[in-house]
Amino acid sequence: MNSKVFMVVRILLGLFVLTFGLNKFFHFIPFGEMSEGAMNYFGALTSTHTLTIVAIVEILSGLSFILNKYGALMALILMSVSINAVLFHAAFAPALADIMGALILIILNIVVLIGYKDRYKEILRA
């Protein structure tokens, strides 16, 4: 992958997850209407402080991608957040307008993982 393209995608992903991670603490992006199931799910995540952990992972990942430090590790860790975001939206808000952010997140994450593929050769060696 071209290094300049990878840098742009990495920084875009960094800004994307940093924004949504900070939003979990400061609530500057309003939520739309959510179904009862989605509200119950978010209530459970909030009561167990899981959403706080996700926010911290997103903030650290965003800073990592922007500063280009530990990006390969954070791309792997962030993949679990990306998959869960897509699954959440697929189950509770499957409309394209609702799931678009999660799809952008997982696509950017996959592209960044591909960009760091040389760093994973040792752990993927049989």
C-alpha positions as CSV (number, residue, x, y, z in Angstrom):
1,M,0.0,0.0,0.0
2,N,1.2,3.5,-0.8
3,S,2.6,5.1,2.3
4,K,0.8,8.4,1.8
5,V,-2.5,6.7,1.2
6,F,-1.9,4.5,4.4
7,M,-1.0,7.7,6.4
8,V,-4.2,9.4,5.3
9,V,-6.4,6.3,6.1
10,R,-4.6,5.9,9.4
11,I,-5.1,9.5,10.4
12,L,-8.8,9.4,9.3
13,L,-9.4,6.3,11.4
14,G,-7.6,8.0,14.3
15,L,-9.7,11.1,14.1
16,F,-12.9,9.0,13.7
17,V,-12.3,6.8,16.8
18,L,-10.9,9.7,18.8
19,T,-14.1,11.8,18.1
20,F,-16.4,8.9,19.0
21,G,-14.3,8.0,22.1
22,L,-14.4,11.5,23.4
23,N,-18.1,11.7,22.6
24,K,-18.8,8.9,25.1
25,F,-17.4,11.2,27.8
26,F,-18.5,14.7,26.7
27,H,-21.7,13.9,24.7
28,F,-21.2,16.5,22.0
29,I,-22.8,14.4,19.2
30,P,-26.5,13.8,19.9
31,F,-27.9,10.3,19.7
32,G,-31.0,9.7,17.5
33,E,-34.0,7.7,18.5
34,M,-33.1,4.2,19.6
35,S,-35.3,1.1,20.0
36,E,-36.1,-0.3,23.4
37,G,-33.6,-3.2,22.8
38,A,-30.8,-0.7,21.9
39,M,-31.6,1.4,25.0
40,N,-31.5,-1.8,27.2
41,Y,-28.2,-2.8,25.7
42,F,-26.7,0.6,26.2
43,G,-28.0,0.6,29.8
44,A,-26.3,-2.7,30.5
45,L,-23.0,-1.4,28.9
46,T,-23.2,1.8,31.0
47,S,-24.0,0.1,34.3
48,T,-21.1,-2.3,34.0
49,H,-18.7,0.5,32.8
50,T,-18.0,-1.4,29.6
51,L,-18.8,1.7,27.6
52,T,-16.1,3.6,29.5
53,I,-13.6,0.9,28.6
54,V,-14.6,1.1,25.0
55,A,-14.3,4.9,25.1
56,I,-10.8,4.6,26.5
57,V,-9.8,2.0,23.9
58,E,-11.1,4.3,21.2
59,I,-9.3,7.4,22.5
60,L,-6.0,5.5,22.9
61,S,-6.4,4.0,19.5
62,G,-7.2,7.3,17.9
63,L,-4.1,8.9,19.5
64,S,-2.0,5.9,18.5
65,F,-3.0,6.2,14.9
66,I,-2.6,9.9,14.7
67,L,0.8,9.8,16.4
68,N,1.8,6.6,14.6
69,K,2.9,4.8,17.8
70,Y,1.7,1.3,18.5
71,G,-0.7,1.5,15.6
72,A,-0.4,-2.2,14.7
73,L,-1.4,-3.3,18.2
74,M,-4.2,-0.8,18.5
75,A,-5.6,-1.8,15.1
76,L,-5.9,-5.4,16.4
77,I,-7.5,-4.3,19.6
78,L,-9.9,-1.8,17.8
79,M,-11.1,-4.6,15.5
80,S,-13.2,-6.1,18.4
81,V,-14.8,-2.7,18.8
82,S,-15.4,-2.4,15.1
83,I,-17.0,-5.8,14.8
84,N,-19.2,-5.2,17.8
85,A,-20.4,-1.8,16.4
86,V,-21.4,-3.5,13.2
87,L,-23.2,-6.3,15.0
88,F,-25.0,-3.8,17.3
89,H,-26.2,-1.8,14.4
90,A,-27.2,-4.9,12.4
91,A,-29.3,-6.1,15.3
92,F,-30.8,-2.9,16.6
93,A,-30.6,-0.3,13.9
94,P,-30.1,-2.0,10.5
95,A,-31.2,1.1,8.4
96,L,-28.3,2.2,6.1
97,A,-28.2,5.6,7.6
98,D,-27.8,4.1,11.1
99,I,-25.2,1.5,10.3
100,M,-23.1,3.7,7.9
101,G,-20.7,4.9,10.7
102,A,-20.0,1.3,11.9
103,L,-19.4,0.2,8.3
104,I,-17.0,3.1,7.7
105,L,-15.2,2.2,11.0
106,I,-14.7,-1.5,10.1
107,I,-13.6,-0.7,6.5
108,L,-11.0,1.8,7.7
109,N,-9.9,-0.6,10.4
110,I,-9.4,-3.4,7.8
111,V,-7.5,-1.1,5.5
112,V,-5.2,-0.1,8.4
113,L,-4.7,-3.8,9.4
114,I,-3.7,-4.4,5.8
115,G,-1.3,-1.5,5.9
116,Y,0.3,-3.0,9.0
117,K,0.4,-6.5,7.5
118,D,4.2,-6.7,7.6
119,R,4.1,-6.2,11.4
120,Y,1.9,-9.3,11.8
121,K,4.1,-11.8,9.9
122,E,5.7,-13.2,13.0
123,I,2.5,-13.9,14.9
124,L,0.8,-15.4,11.8
125,R,3.7,-17.7,11.0
126,A,2.8,-21.3,11.3
